[in-house]
Amino acid sequence: DATSATESAQLTVDLVVTDTSGGSVSMTTDFPALKGDSSKTFQFTLRLTNDTSQELTFSLSGVGPDGWTVDVAPTGQDQAANAVVAAGAKSNIKVTVDPPQFADAGQYPITVTADAGDYKAETPLLVELTGSYGMTMTTPDGRLNTTATAGNGTTFPVVVTNTGTAPLVG
């Protein structure tokens, strides 16, 4: 309302208040399981989606079995511990998993978490180890030569040792 000595005016204003809270966050991947031997480094790419109406800063973490190394960072930022994702946007997250050198063959679960206070996304991943392959061959006394007579057989014992974590078949 406005008034002067001779005039008055009135302007009606409609105010609409919209609730912008809510929404959700999610983390997905096209390849949740990877397979290889224990000497490999496994890399997963995740998509962190912010379907809220506000920019969020996520703390990133990964957990694997005892003795495993799980590194989680925004793609292209290997040393970063956080990811800032704008409202309605997506960000790629790189997960690098290193098993111990002599880990047994089997399936191992990995859990990746993105936490922004009231919003949290978790993604289960799986690494299937086929084992590692290696062997040594020597003789019982370490001697690598023998004497043989032409036309006659000679016994020459060898010791084969499996130095890997997967069975050797031969």
Secondary structure by P-SEA (a helix, b strand, c coil): ccccccbbbbbbbbbbbbbcccccccccccccbbbbcccbbbbbbbbbbbcccbbbbbbbbccccccbbbbbbccccccccbbbbcccbbbbbbbbbbccccccbbbbbbbbbbbcccbbbbbbbbbbbccccccccccccccccccccccbbbbbbbbbbbcccccccc
